[in-house]
Amino acid sequence: MNPVWVRTLSFIGLVALGTLVVRGLSDWTTAFGFAAAALVLRYLRDAIHLRNLSRWSRQELGATLPRSSGAWEELYAQLYHRGRARQREHAELTEALTSFRGAAQALPDGVVTINALNQIVWCNPQAEQHLNLRLAEDIGQNLANLVRAPDFLAYLSRGEWDKPVQLRVRHPDQRTERVLSLQLVAYGDAQKLLLSRDITRFEKLETTRRDFVANVSHELKTPLTVLAGFLETISESAVTVEQRTQYMALMREQAARMQRLVDDLLTLSALEATSAPRSDTIDTTALFERIAGTARQLSNGTHAIVFDIEPGLALLGSEVELTSAFTNLVTNAIRYTPEHGRIEVRWHRLADGSATLAVADDGIGIPSQHLPRLTERFYRVDRGRSRQSGGTGLGLAIVKHVLTRHQGTLTIDSEVGKGSVFTATLPARRIVGDVDTTDPGRALSGETLTAL
Ligand code: ADP
């Protein structure tokens, strides 16, 4: 039997028995009268305890217990221990939830939890940003009303989400667009987790890679077709000695073109393969002497080329890379400047310790709309002219890459019909001004090299 009943019945029994003993064993009426009175008193006491219990239960967990004794004390003790256990559980759950939300907020990916009706239960700030949601306002809203892209709606209603769906979304500023990968994961009782990841950069890289492969194939295809054509002609039809000589010259030209392309591709891939350039101490006077030699050979006396080189400057960096970048700028100036044009190459140190190489020509110039894209791989203003002058379309991409690796910059000023100035700047920490130039013949100056 319930201990409360046992106690109550024993209490009534004891009061009645006590009365019978005091008043004589035959006075049953008085005995039961006392027992009834004792029961009423007990009822009143319990009513007071009940009121106290009711007030206490409305207070916060852990509030001081009302004073009590006997069965009530036991009851309060039990309630107190239960309350404490609940309080501990509550604290543990709160901590777990806080740390889970903290982790979810720190995730680089967006997370949205939705219920069986696709209503938003919770989301992290990344998801707010990706999907343009506001948790405070959108909680309880149907996700399908907020992310309305048809591809996503079809995905949401599909019911099987083993693969993610890609979505192009416009940023609220309407200027930028980003590519998101959205993946739904079912869990619990028909609840779903929506994971969003910004893959704009990967998409761009993938597009660049695809374009690059397409460009390389295209660049190689033309000389290969020409070579194959001539080979077929020579082997299948009778050709004169002159024709043969002419075809061979054209074939050599195409082979050289492919060679240049492969060389530039290998240079680019070598640049990408290493994270930092070597740190040679480059004697720039000697470096520009070699570049002047190459320029002279290429121009073959058809341009006036002036080198104005500040003596005694050494450059810290990769000699191979910087030679390639500087040579590219000088040979471009020659290739895009008609005969009798003038090219000035000036290397000098600035007041802040940095140094600049300015390559100026009075050649064909570049329309301003092309300037921002010139350093892109295979970007040319005039494809025909570039090919005709032996260009691969990779020169300025290499220059930019090399300068960036040396913490340098490239600026381009140009005017159509008037000429261009390409300026490469290298930071002060890469310039050392202690190269021995006691041999005056080693310093290149405007006067000594005007007549290249
Ligand atoms: P390319 O091998 O075609 O010369 P680059 O990357 O070196 O490739 O140059 C990209 C384009 O920039 C060239 O095709 C050309 O149109 C333009 N360009 C580069 N240098 C000059 C210059 N000095 N004058 C005029 N145009 C230039």
Boltz pocket constraint, residues with backbone or C-beta under 6 A from the ligand:
constraints:
  - pocket:
      binder: B
      contacts: [[A, 328], [A, 329], [A, 332], [A, 333], [A, 334], [A, 336], [A, 337], [A, 361], [A, 363], [A, 364], [A, 365], [A, 366], [A, 374], [A, 376], [A, 379], [A, 380], [A, 381], [A, 382], [A, 386], [A, 387], [A, 390], [A, 391], [A, 392], [A, 393], [A, 394], [A, 395], [A, 396], [A, 397], [A, 420]]
      max_distance: 6.0
